Amino acid sequence: NPENFRKLLVEMPERVPKSEQMRQALKPLIGDSIFISNGETWDRRRAMVEPAIRLLTPARTFFHINSAVQDMLSRLSERVGGEKFDLEAELSHVTADAIFRAIFSDRLESDAARDLFMNLQAYQASLPYVSIKGILGLPKWWPGGVSKSGKIYAGRIREILAELVEARLAKGPGNEDDLLEKLLQAKDAEGVSFTREELVDEIGLLFLAGHETTASVLCWTVFLTRMDPSANELINDEISRFLGEMDITHELLGQLEVSRNLFAEGLRLYPPVPFITRDLTEPTPMRDWLMKKGSLVVVSPWLIHRHKQFWKNPDSFIARRFARGQKDKVDKRAYLPFGIGPRVCPGAAFALMEGPLILASLFQRFEFEIEAHPDLRPVCRLTTRPSHPIYIRITAEKLTTT
């Protein structure tokens, strides 16, 4: 119920800090970053990270995202008429490239960047799936006690990030207007800068959250759009009317309502974080119950986004659900793909520009086929992932230049 979860996450967030189970799963990789820290640590770090987060506005990051997209289109051009390949892997590549450019002002194609990306993919694969049984039973390993191999991957990721930070510092003061520069300049109320370890924590979070969540939603959205004739017709018509063979500029992207709506519907059906878990720090009344101190509180965007009380045909992918004439029929209180309250995802604006841009670029440039396993279903690791690879085959190139 929207009133209930808003009461907790918006009105009394201090009573529901991030859960210890979530901390166990992510601490080897992102330490005490703002995603899993609580209390004074979170207050201090959130204020220090704020100047960097302000750089994640569409106007300032479009260049980085679009540059990564152009490299993706070049890679895919080489696959025209070739074998099928894993769609999610390619989307993870382009989204990782985009956030890497925003952080470091560099492409993902460097040796260090590729090493970083591959280790991150391996780290996520090492985490066990999250299950409802795990949530309710609360075994000590939930939601994915990190394995020995996972800790090795996390350690390597942190080593790479630390090396990239040291390389920037060795250059001396520069003119880079990127996230790393803002984090290096950040100071707390006492004038103290981030330690090297704290810097790695926050950069690791930005890299992880800045690409994995968007790639997950995009994979489902491309699949659902391509398999739905009405959605195909809508996006191809939009591309014909507003783009043709023109490059997608920041201004033109603002006119691509269908692409935005399709991505929004993908976010609704397959929210990247299906469960928001918090620990309750004091007894709290909720409807007819008194929730005890120490209880695990679970707010589930997955369930809320598919609840028949708030959505018509909630389990269906409806291309026009978020269209301008339909928006008054959408209960915005029941839509929280990026969380809600003080802990809302700070990269939401970045994702909401990146997702439609990649989606529109793919449909503008190529004809392609999608192939999915007959038992395809969603599973949860760090994000809502497909249980089996969703394959894509590029059959033709509509445009030879962009």
Buried (B, 14 or more C-beta within 10 A) or exposed (E): BBEEBBBBBEEEBEBBBBBBBBBBBBBBBBBBBBBBBBEEBBBBBBBBBEBBBEBBEBEBBBEBBBBBBBBBBEEBBEBBEEEBBBBBBBBBBBBBBBBBBBBBBBBBEEEBBBBBBEBBBBBBEBBBEBEEEBBEEEEEBBBBBBBEEBBBBBBBBBBBBBEBBEEBBEEEEEEBEBBBBBBBEBEEEEEEBBEEEBBBBBBBBBBBBBBBBBBBBBBBBBBBBBEBEEBBEBBBEBBEEBBEEEEBEBEBBEBBBBBBBBBBBBBBBBBBBBBBBBBBBEEBEBEEEEBEEEBBBBBBBBEBBBBEEBBEEBEEBBBBBBBEEEEEEBEEBBBBBBBBBEBEBBBBBBBBBBBBBBBBBBBBBBEBEBEBEEEEEBEBBBBBBBEEBBBBBBEEBEBEEB
